[in-house]
Amino acid sequence: MSTATPKRDIHVDTLKENTPLRMRNEESMLDASAAQVKRKRSARDIGRDMPQRDSDSATKTKKQKVSGNGKAKTVEPKQTVAQQPSNATDDFPHGSFYCHQCAKKRDSTLGIQCTFNTVRNNVNARCRTKYCKACLLNRYGQQMDEIKSCDVKAKSETVGHVKDSGYYFKCPRCDDSCNCRECRKAKGLEPTGNLTVAAKRIGAQSVAKMLLDDATMTGILPGKGKQTEKSQREPKTKAPAAQSKPRVKPDRATKTASSSKLAGTVAAQSAPKPKRQYIRKLKPLPQPRWRSVPVPPAFDLETALARIEIREFVLRFAPLLDISRAHLDELEEIGGRGRRVIDLDEEDVDEVVLGWVTESCVKAVIVGLLGLLVESDTLGKDGKKVVTDALKGLKPCGANLSKVWGILAAMRSSLSETGGGSSLAFPNPLPPPAGATVHTTRSGQLHGGGIYVANAAQFVPVLKPLVEAALDTVMVRNELDRGMREAKELVKAEREQIKVEKEKWDKNRKSSTTTKVDRENHRRVLHALEQAHQVASNAYMPRFSSLGTDHEGRVYFALSSSIAERDAAFALLDGNAKKGGKARGRAIISEDERRSMNRWGWFIGIWGRRPEVVKTGTSAKGKGKQKAEEVVSDEEDEDITTCRWWAFWQPEEIRKLAEWIAMKNGIAETGKVGKEEERRATGSAGESRSKRAGSTGTASQSATGASVEDAEGVSSRASSPLSEAPSDEVDEDDDELSPLTLTSDSEDEDGDISMRTDAAGRLVPSKQDLKVLVKNLTEYAEILDWRVWRMEEESEEVPDVKGKGKAK
């Protein structure tokens, strides 16, 4: 009989019932690792995770897994590692952000982000605006901790907010109550500055509450220097020790009253101050230097205009007249190169006659004019034969002006007999000056009715009707038509040369060797082409007239340039920079010659009374003081009550003259005339002249001595290419009249309104006419700058072409 071995239980409890259990190894390791995490993680994460872990361990405890051999399986716990923000640094271990209010960098634990869903950039997402704890409290009176710990239960308070943030906060920006600098700027308000102290003084809940009452309130602004808040309180004074009283604590009513008073003071100080009215400093009136032309007082406007007419006609139609360059150059001087019968030192200068050109020059002009008239259809067959015979007789007579007059007198008599004399009616020459020597030689005997011609100036009244008659010839009209076509080609030539110069500059500019001198040369070339076009246009101008009349009746003239200068301008437009550049040899007009003011085409001539010299306190100083005093003394010696010729030969003085006229007449911008005004000025004048006169006449002087009229007596202010004609019509907007005159409008038979006249019947320009005059003077100064540059010697220094004194 075998003995059975008793079975043993799998689990044997070796401990007694009341023996305390030993802590398991897994739990002790988990507690140890959790202690390490606490030192690294933030307080917010610790407080959030600890209750969850305790509750989990208390409610549910996992059983140990048992292996096949009956031993418990040990489970290794997972290591928990704190995740650091991407922008964590040593200074900000929990991350950082920029406060929307103060724009300063703050720690992430010291700020709060808006939880409101907003629509920006067409995206509905959570607002990314963040405020720091300090700004939220100081500027808006809100506690960040209270916002995060507030338990919102009402559903209406959570509408529009995100769900999983743990708190609900709508920032001031979304609430449209933000008072930061950017938000106030978007509303057109100034920055508030530091209003925190002021809010505390008046007992306001926050700065935002203060701004609700007055949105324009401002405090001390940083970066604006030292600022102090002014108060209406009187300064404190220490009372004597004997009279000192114990301090009494103010009651609540007194404190409230003082707080409201301070709030009113802060609001009054923060109100925007009215802007300081800007008073424009008046520019001093320029004082141009008026220099008299070296001619006697007897050389009046009528005498000068007759010579101007002859000169301009001869220069314009020189190819038809076949006159030599030497004779054309004589017409450039006022007194000419002929015989002088003038003595400016004589007391009785009214009886003195100013000399003119040489006898040979007068004869050449007469022969050229008769050569044009012989082709006139108005003379008839017999009249042409008489003029042809006169031409044959003039060739062998030499330079004896008496013989020349005898032939002309005989021709006049013959034309009157044939019936063609009406078109060639001309007066007798002027009588010889007193003291003229009468030659009794065989060649100097009297001819033509006993009139002795001793000076070329005596032929001026004879040449003037011949010039007017030549304007009606077929050859002159054909030349005018050709000039219109050539003027268009001239514009094309200028554009082509400008294009070539710009292309050349574009290539050179890309290279690294381009200097400031190269840029100045490029601008000088472009400006020279523009002025060369203006000078070359003199060869095609249809007529000549004055630049205009100023507010005091002075008439301004700018004569055309010489033939030599026109040839240089044509060469420059054709691409010949050498011939169109600096003048050489006898073509150079020195500064002394220009200063002498004997050449007609190198200065602005003015006929009238000189204005009074105004002495200003800003006179010249230093070395130029003595010179300035001499100029003023010279001008004071001149008689301002009589009309005579004045001149401006320097470009800077001409600009000063234009500015003087503009400021005298209230023209805001010197020389700037709108396109519409310029069109009306030129268009109305052209229509008026087309109705009255079809010829190309030149200007002459009326009996009043204050206006310029053409041969038919019509007011003529047509301009050469160097200027634009003032308008014959008066615009409704230009009713401002010149001072010191009582004016009235006059209408002609066609109903066109002409220039205004004053009580004495003298013409008074409108404001539009004065604008055009200023513009013409400014443009002439630019042209004269380039002409002067051509006459100067070569220099390495490149003159400035931006402002005054440009080199062209």
KABEL-V506284 format. One record per backbone hydrogen bond with DSSP energy under -1.0 kcal/mol. CO is the residue of the C=O (numbers start at 1). NH is the residue of the N-H. If there is no record, write none. Layout:
# KABEL-V506284
CO|NH + CO|NH
This chain:
# KABEL-V506284
16|19 + 24|28 + 25|29 + 26|30 + 27|31 + 28|32 + 29|33 + 30|34 + 31|35 + 32|36 + 33|37 + 34|38 + 37|40 + 37|41 + 42|46 + 43|47 + 44|48 + 45|49 + 46|50 + 49|53 + 50|54 + 51|55 + 52|56 + 53|57 + 54|58 + 55|59 + 56|60 + 65|73 + 67|70 + 71|67 + 85|88 + 92|89 + 92|95 + 95|108 + 97|106 + 99|103 + 104|99 + 106|97 + 107|110 + 110|133 + 112|131 + 115|162 + 116|127 + 118|125 + 120|123 + 123|120 + 125|118 + 129|114 + 130|100 + 131|112 + 132|136 + 133|137 + 134|138 + 135|139 + 136|142 + 137|141 + 139|208 + 143|147 + 144|148 + 145|149 + 155|158 + 158|161 + 160|117 + 169|115 + 171|175 + 172|177 + 173|176 + 180|184 + 181|185 + 182|186 + 184|189 + 185|188 + 192|219 + 193|195 + 195|199 + 196|200 + 197|201 + 198|202 + 199|204 + 206|210 + 207|211 + 208|212 + 210|214 + 214|217 + 220|194 + 221|224 + 251|255 + 252|256 + 253|257 + 254|258 + 255|259 + 256|260 + 257|261 + 258|262 + 259|263 + 260|264 + 261|265 + 262|266 + 263|267 + 264|268 + 265|269 + 266|270 + 291|647 + 293|295 + 296|299 + 298|300 + 300|304 + 301|305 + 302|306 + 303|307 + 304|308 + 305|309 + 306|310 + 307|311 + 308|312 + 309|313 + 310|314 + 311|315 + 312|316 + 313|317 + 317|321 + 318|322 + 324|328 + 325|329 + 329|332 + 330|333 + 332|600 + 343|346 + 347|349 + 349|352 + 356|338 + 358|362 + 359|363 + 360|364 + 361|365 + 362|366 + 363|367 + 364|368 + 365|369 + 366|370 + 367|371 + 368|372 + 369|373 + 370|374 + 372|375 + 373|376 + 380|384 + 381|385 + 382|386 + 383|387 + 384|388 + 385|389 + 386|390 + 387|391 + 388|392 + 389|393 + 390|394 + 391|395 + 400|404 + 401|405 + 402|406 + 403|407 + 404|408 + 405|409 + 406|410 + 407|411 + 408|412 + 409|413 + 410|414 + 411|415 + 412|416 + 413|417 + 414|418 + 415|420 + 415|421 + 433|436 + 455|458 + 456|459 + 457|460 + 458|430 + 459|463 + 460|464 + 463|467 + 464|468 + 465|469 + 466|470 + 469|472 + 470|473 + 473|477 + 474|478 + 475|479 + 476|480 + 477|481 + 478|482 + 479|483 + 480|484 + 481|485 + 482|486 + 483|487 + 484|488 + 485|489 + 486|490 + 487|491 + 488|492 + 489|493 + 490|494 + 491|495 + 492|496 + 493|497 + 494|498 + 495|499 + 496|500 + 497|501 + 498|502 + 499|503 + 500|504 + 501|505 + 502|506 + 503|507 + 504|508 + 505|509 + 515|519 + 516|520 + 517|521 + 518|522 + 519|523 + 520|524 + 521|525 + 522|526 + 523|527 + 524|528 + 525|529 + 526|530 + 527|531 + 528|532 + 529|533 + 530|534 + 531|535 + 532|536 + 533|537 + 535|538 + 536|539 + 537|540 + 548|556 + 550|553 + 554|550 + 555|607 + 556|547 + 557|605 + 562|566 + 563|567 + 564|568 + 565|569 + 566|570 + 567|571 + 568|572 + 569|573 + 570|574 + 571|576 + 572|575 + 575|577 + 576|580 + 584|587 + 585|588 + 590|594 + 591|595 + 592|596 + 598|334 + 599|602 + 604|648 + 605|557 + 606|646 + 607|555 + 608|644 + 617|619 + 621|624 + 622|625 + 624|628 + 625|629 + 626|630 + 627|631 + 628|632 + 629|633 + 630|634 + 631|635 + 632|636 + 633|637 + 644|608 + 645|293 + 646|606 + 647|291 + 648|604 + 650|654 + 651|655 + 652|656 + 653|657 + 654|658 + 655|659 + 656|660 + 657|661 + 658|662 + 659|663 + 660|664 + 661|665 + 662|667 + 669|672 + 674|678 + 675|679 + 676|680 + 677|681 + 678|682 + 679|683 + 680|684 + 682|686 + 683|687 + 684|688 + 685|689 + 686|690 + 687|691 + 688|692 + 689|693 + 700|709 + 707|702 + 708|716 + 709|700 + 710|713 + 714|710 + 720|723 + 744|757 + 746|754 + 748|751 + 752|748 + 756|764 + 757|744 + 758|761 + 762|758 + 766|770 + 767|771 + 768|772 + 769|773 + 770|774 + 771|775 + 772|776 + 773|777 + 774|778 + 775|779 + 776|780 + 777|781 + 778|782 + 779|783 + 780|784 + 781|785 + 782|786 + 783|787 + 784|788 + 785|789 + 786|790 + 787|791 + 790|583
